[in-house]
Amino acid sequence: MVKITWTDQALEDLEAICLYIARDALQYAKIFAIRAFEATDRLEKFPLSGRIVPEVGHEDIREIILGNYRIIYRIIPKEVEILTVHHGSRLLDPSVLKNWK
């Protein structure tokens, strides 16, 4: 099993998304936050279960799709680091992910 950690950026992204959702539906914002953490829990046992981020093409940078969002993470020895939560309709600048390499 590996340890799951969230970067400050990923937590800020999740918070911003939940605040946006909460403007119209507080209950859905809570549900989304819970689902985001539940989606990443499986990475403890199956860190390779996410797909490789196509914009980057590196084996160690992967993503889980949750609704309209991409939870992007990096696999490092004995750890999975959640890097960002990104809306799927927005372009992903791969250079942002390379900051963590």
C-alpha positions as CSV (number, residue, x, y, z in Angstrom):
1,M,0.0,0.0,0.0
2,V,1.1,3.5,-0.7
3,K,0.4,6.8,1.2
4,I,-2.0,9.3,-0.4
5,T,-1.1,13.0,0.0
6,W,-2.7,16.1,-1.4
7,T,-0.7,19.1,-2.5
8,D,-1.8,22.5,-1.3
9,Q,-2.7,23.2,-5.0
10,A,-5.0,20.2,-5.2
11,L,-6.7,21.1,-1.9
12,E,-7.2,24.7,-3.1
13,D,-8.6,23.5,-6.4
14,L,-11.0,21.2,-4.7
15,E,-12.1,23.9,-2.3
16,A,-12.7,26.4,-5.2
17,I,-14.8,23.8,-7.1
18,C,-16.9,23.1,-4.0
19,L,-17.4,26.8,-3.3
20,Y,-18.6,27.2,-6.9
21,I,-21.0,24.3,-6.7
22,A,-22.2,25.4,-3.3
23,R,-23.4,28.7,-4.7
24,D,-26.3,26.8,-6.2
25,A,-26.4,23.5,-4.3
26,L,-24.6,23.1,-0.9
27,Q,-25.5,19.5,-0.7
28,Y,-24.0,18.7,-4.1
29,A,-20.8,20.5,-3.1
30,K,-20.5,18.3,0.0
31,I,-21.1,15.2,-2.1
32,F,-18.5,16.1,-4.6
33,A,-15.9,16.6,-2.0
34,I,-16.6,13.3,-0.4
35,R,-16.5,11.6,-3.8
36,A,-13.2,13.2,-4.7
37,F,-11.6,11.8,-1.5
38,E,-13.2,8.4,-2.1
39,A,-12.0,8.3,-5.7
40,T,-8.4,8.7,-4.6
41,D,-8.7,6.2,-1.7
42,R,-8.5,3.3,-4.2
43,L,-5.0,4.5,-5.2
44,E,-3.6,3.2,-1.9
45,K,-3.9,-0.3,-3.3
46,F,-4.0,0.4,-7.0
47,P,-1.8,3.4,-7.8
48,L,-1.6,2.5,-11.5
49,S,-5.4,2.4,-11.9
50,G,-5.7,5.9,-13.4
51,R,-4.9,6.6,-17.0
52,I,-1.7,8.3,-18.1
53,V,-2.3,12.0,-18.6
54,P,-2.3,12.4,-22.4
55,E,-0.9,15.9,-22.5
56,V,2.2,14.7,-20.5
57,G,2.7,11.1,-21.5
58,H,4.7,10.1,-18.5
59,E,4.0,6.8,-16.7
60,D,4.1,8.5,-13.3
61,I,1.6,11.3,-14.0
62,R,-1.9,9.8,-14.1
63,E,-5.5,10.9,-13.6
64,I,-8.9,9.7,-12.4
65,I,-12.0,11.1,-14.0
66,L,-14.7,12.3,-11.6
67,G,-17.7,13.7,-13.4
68,N,-16.4,16.7,-15.4
69,Y,-13.2,16.9,-13.4
70,R,-9.7,15.3,-13.7
71,I,-7.9,14.4,-10.5
72,I,-4.3,14.4,-11.6
73,Y,-1.7,12.6,-9.5
74,R,1.9,11.6,-9.5
75,I,3.3,8.2,-8.4
76,I,6.5,8.4,-6.4
77,P,8.1,5.7,-4.3
78,K,5.6,4.5,-1.6
79,E,3.4,7.5,-2.2
80,V,0.7,8.9,-4.5
81,E,0.7,12.7,-4.6
82,I,-2.6,14.4,-5.8
83,L,-1.4,17.4,-7.8
84,T,-4.5,19.2,-9.0
85,V,-8.2,18.9,-9.7
86,H,-8.9,20.3,-13.1
87,H,-12.1,20.8,-15.0
88,G,-12.2,18.6,-18.1
89,S,-13.4,21.3,-20.5
90,R,-10.4,23.6,-19.7
91,L,-7.2,23.1,-21.5
92,L,-4.5,21.6,-19.3
93,D,-1.1,23.3,-19.6
94,P,1.4,20.4,-19.3
95,S,4.1,22.8,-18.0
96,V,2.1,23.2,-14.8
97,L,2.5,19.5,-14.1
98,K,6.2,19.5,-14.9
99,N,6.8,21.8,-11.9
100,W,6.4,18.7,-9.8
101,K,8.9,16.6,-11.7
